[in-house]
Amino acid sequence: MSSREFHITKLGKIYCADSLDLMKEIKTSSVDLIITSPPFGLVRKKSYGNVNADKYIEWFKPFGFEFKRILKENGSFVIDIGGSWTPGLPTKSLYQYELLIMLCKEIGFHLAQEFFWWNPSKLPTPAEWVNIRRIRVKDAIDCVWWLSRSPWPKASNRRVLLPYSESMKALLKNGYKPKLRPSGHDISSKFSIDNKASIPPNLLAIPNTESNSYYIRYCKEKKLPQHPARFPSDLPEFFIRMLTDEGDLVFDPFAGSCVTGEVAERMKRKWICCDMVLDYLKGALGRFYQVGSLFPRSRHTKEIFYKLYNPSARWDILSDDSLLIDGGKKRQINNEITIADNRVTMKNAATKEKATKIAEKSFRYRNKKAFK
Ligand SMILES: C[S@@+](CC[C@H](N)C(=O)[O-])C[C@H]1O[C@@H](n2cnc3c(N)ncnc32)[C@H](O)[C@@H]1O
């Protein structure tokens, strides 16, 4: 594999190659975890060349077979796959579900569990359906399929525990009376044993807001492109922690800026990262070495949490909440009010200041009416 070898670290190797070719040189049953975020079947083309949603499954299939071949019997394949909208329509492609079905039914992977990565900082898009016509909600979830060769991949949720919620802490303090729940679940006294931390759900709250990281500063300094679709390091870290041991081999076949490699190196796993675009890999080097006064970041324990409101908690905010009979097919030209981050703004006004003034006045008026 040396001809395509781009860089070597203490534990990892970076290759600049088509990963389908590279995998032919990787031994059968040798990888503990494949974790990756492939190019998504996006409607809008990204600079690194996405395949259209409908052709996606056929494009992915040969990769899928190779992934299965190189994985160990108790290994895992975790794929972060964002959604895609039908061009020109407010409907979604089924491609990430078709992909999942193909990987399981045709290639023979098991779905160990589905995860959902919620990006709390996601902007409201697509603007046409979400902000302008107001007929869809913000798309803030990526599907993350955890697949495995056998139904028994090695794993432990003890590695990825969370702090207890305030209500759980209160329950532990005040005690819990064992009883049969209406659902039939028998909540025994074991429920009130303090295990110091709680088992996480399959919803991972991770903002993707890197804006001043070492990697970004390195790319700026070296005048290299910043990868446009990086995942946050907390995402591969969760799965590397839960599914591998120190010394295991982790592979990212669509590595981009090598976030996976950075996390694996820090966590003392061996790793291979592969991408076809040389400039992305040149930028990735910044993740591994000190350059000038810049240092790669190290991981801190972060007890950050996100609040999720009860769905439609502000249902009462507008007095006129009639539905669009045509489902929003015809674009409405109105002075639409947008409320975000405690700011009220209105579209279609001559100036921004004017828009905000009118919108705030109207908002106060509507609110008064609604609360009467
Ligand atoms: C969504 S990005 C991955 C980003 C990465 N997770 C990160 O955080 O930087 C997908 C990457 O796959 C790469 N790619 C697409 N087809 C490839 C192939 N056949 N072999 C290797 N890399 C490929 C693209 O160049 C792109 O950088």
The ligand as a Tripos MOL2 file, in Angstrom:
@<TRIPOS>MOLECULE
LIG
   27    29     1     0     0
SMALL
NO_CHARGES

@<TRIPOS>ATOM
      1 C1        -18.5350   13.6970    3.8720 C.3       1 LIG1
      2 S1        -16.8190   13.7530    3.4490 S.3       1 LIG1
      3 C2        -16.0350   13.1030    4.8810 C.3       1 LIG1
      4 C3        -15.6290   14.1530    5.8610 C.3       1 LIG1
      5 C4        -14.9070   13.6340    7.0600 C.3       1 LIG1
      6 N1        -15.7720   12.7840    7.8940 N.3       1 LIG1
      7 C5        -14.4020   14.7820    7.9060 C.2       1 LIG1
      8 O1        -14.9280   14.9920    9.0220 O.co2     1 LIG1
      9 O2        -13.5170   15.5180    7.4700 O.co2     1 LIG1
     10 C6        -16.6490   12.5010    2.2610 C.3       1 LIG1
     11 C7        -15.2530   12.3900    1.6690 C.3       1 LIG1
     12 O3        -15.2030   11.2300    0.8490 O.3       1 LIG1
     13 C8        -14.2170   11.4540   -0.1320 C.3       1 LIG1
     14 N2        -14.4050   10.4240   -1.1970 N.ar      1 LIG1
     15 C9        -15.4260   10.3050   -2.0690 C.ar      1 LIG1
     16 N3        -15.2860    9.1790   -2.8040 N.ar      1 LIG1
     17 C10       -14.1520    8.5730   -2.3750 C.ar      1 LIG1
     18 C11       -13.4630    7.3740   -2.7240 C.ar      1 LIG1
     19 N4        -13.9330    6.5610   -3.6840 N.pl3     1 LIG1
     20 N5        -12.3260    7.0680   -2.0660 N.ar      1 LIG1
     21 C12       -11.8330    7.8750   -1.0990 C.ar      1 LIG1
     22 N6        -12.4480    9.0100   -0.7250 N.ar      1 LIG1
     23 C13       -13.5810    9.3630   -1.3380 C.ar      1 LIG1
     24 C14       -14.4350   12.8850   -0.5570 C.3       1 LIG1
     25 O4        -13.2710   13.4180   -1.1260 O.3       1 LIG1
     26 C15       -14.8080   13.5360    0.7860 C.3       1 LIG1
     27 O5        -13.6980   14.1710    1.3670 O.3       1 LIG1
@<TRIPOS>BOND
     1     1     2 1
     2     2     3 1
     3     2    10 1
     4     3     4 1
     5     4     5 1
     6     5     6 1
     7     5     7 1
     8     7     8 2
     9     7     9 1
    10    10    11 1
    11    11    12 1
    12    11    26 1
    13    12    13 1
    14    13    14 1
    15    13    24 1
    16    14    15 ar
    17    14    23 ar
    18    15    16 ar
    19    16    17 ar
    20    17    18 ar
    21    17    23 ar
    22    18    19 1
    23    18    20 ar
    24    20    21 ar
    25    21    22 ar
    26    22    23 ar
    27    24    25 1
    28    24    26 1
    29    26    27 1
@<TRIPOS>SUBSTRUCTURE
     1 LIG1         1 GROUP 0 **** ****
